[in-house]
Amino acid sequence: MRKRTPATIVAVAAVTVSAGLAAQTAAAAPNLCVAANDAVRVQKGTADCDADGTGSVAIAKGDGSNAIATGGNRNRAMALGEGSVAVAESGDGNTATATGDNSEAIVLDGDGNTAAATGDGSEAIVLDGDGNTAAATGDNSTAIVIDGAGNTATATGDGSTAIVIEGDGNTATANTDGCDVTAIGGSNLTVVC
């Protein structure tokens, strides 16, 4: 029986490890879609995206994720998580970011609005108005702003809900798990639970 030299053993080990990594990489093909300025630049796997308008960008990463930045200029949509959805549509300078699995961040109409959903199963929605922010960071939490200007809804507790409906400069904050808080109309209202 012939003795193997250390160099031969290292070479065989390197080939084996390299082949194993290549098989892992092929099996874990990325789900990624990138669109900018009315063209899909990258589309791999089950991720889907669309972007139109000057400076608009949509990025979806994750199995079944979807990002849409359409109907205006400088809109940004990022869906980063399995089954996540991010939509920034019909307005200018809007941002929708969904980073948890099965999370949704949606901005429809208006300018300079932001929706950010970072918890698994969370929803952040801004419908109409200008300069509004909805942020849902707790798992299965919901933050919604409907109309108005400069309004903020923040849900940080798991299973919590924060809603602002109309008015200007209003703030609804749900910090406690499972709490619900709503600010309706008026100006510069602050509600917390």
ZIHU-V261618 format. One line per field, one symbol per residue. psi: psi as a letter, one per 40 degrees, with the letter a starting at -180 (. if undefined). burial: 1 if it has 16 or more other C-alpha atoms within 10 Angstrom, else 0. Layout:
psi: ???
burial: ???
This chain:
psi: hhhhiddddddddddddddddddddddfhihhhhiiffhhdhhhaeiiiihiiheihhhhhiheihhhgieaifihhhhgiheihhhhigaifihhhheihfihhhhhiiifihhhheiheihhhhhiiifihhhheihfihhhhhiahfihhhheiheihhhhhaahfihhhgdiheihihhhaahfihhi.
burial: 0000000000000000000000000000011111111101001001111111101111111111111111111111111111111111111111111111111111111111111111111111111111111111111111111111111111111111111111111111111111111111101010111
